[in-house]
C-alpha cells in the first residue's frame, strides 16, 4: 500500500519561539495521528508539537482574506 502525499510536506529548518496554547483532547489526538502519518510518509520522526507551527503557517499562507488584508506579510 502506498502512502499518499500529505498537504504538509517535509519540514524546513526554521528559527522558532516558544508559544503555549490549549486545545481540545480530540484535536490533540488528531495532531498526534497526523504526526505519525507524516513520520511514516517522510521517513523522519516528528511529533505534533513540531508540526503545529508549520500547519499554522501553511493555513495562513492559503487564507486569501488574510493575504489581501496584509499585503506586506511574507510566508
C-alpha positions in Angstrom: 0.0 0.0 0.0 1.4 3.4 -1.0 1.1 6.3 1.3 -0.5 9.4 -0.2 1.4 12.7 -0.1 0.3 15.0 2.7 -0.6 18.6 2.2 2.1 19.4 4.7 5.4 18.3 3.1 8.8 17.7 4.6 9.6 20.3 7.2 12.1 23.1 6.6 14.6 24.2 9.3 13.4 27.5 10.9 14.1 29.7 13.9 11.4 29.3 16.5 10.0 30.9 19.6 8.0 29.1 22.3 4.2 29.6 22.3 1.8 27.8 24.6 -1.9 27.1 23.7 -4.8 25.0 24.9 -6.7 22.7 22.5 -9.5 20.0 22.8 -8.4 16.5 23.5 -9.8 15.4 20.1 -7.6 17.9 18.3 -4.5 16.7 20.2 -5.3 13.1 19.2 -5.8 14.2 15.5 -2.4 16.1 15.6 -0.7 13.0 17.1 -2.2 10.8 14.3 -1.1 13.3 11.7 2.4 13.4 13.1 2.6 9.6 13.0 1.4 9.6 9.4 3.9 12.4 8.5 6.7 10.4 10.1 5.9 7.3 8.1 5.4 9.3 4.8 8.7 11.2 5.0 10.8 8.7 7.0 11.8 11.2 9.7 10.3 11.0 13.2 8.4 14.2 14.0 5.9 15.0 16.8 2.8 17.1 16.8 4.4 20.0 18.6 6.9 20.3 15.7 4.2 20.2 13.1 1.8 22.8 14.6 3.8 25.9 13.6 4.2 24.6 10.0 0.5 23.7 9.8 -0.5 27.2 11.0 1.9 28.9 8.6 0.5 26.8 5.7 -3.0 27.7 6.7 -2.3 31.4 6.9 -0.4 31.4 3.6 -3.6 30.0 1.9 -6.0 32.4 3.6 -6.8 34.9 0.8 -8.6 37.3 3.0 -5.7 37.4 5.4 -3.3 38.0 2.4 -5.4 40.8 1.0 -5.7 42.5 4.4 -1.9 42.2 4.9 -0.2 42.5 1.5 3.3 43.0 3.0 3.2 39.8 5.1 5.6 37.2 3.8 5.3 33.4 4.3 
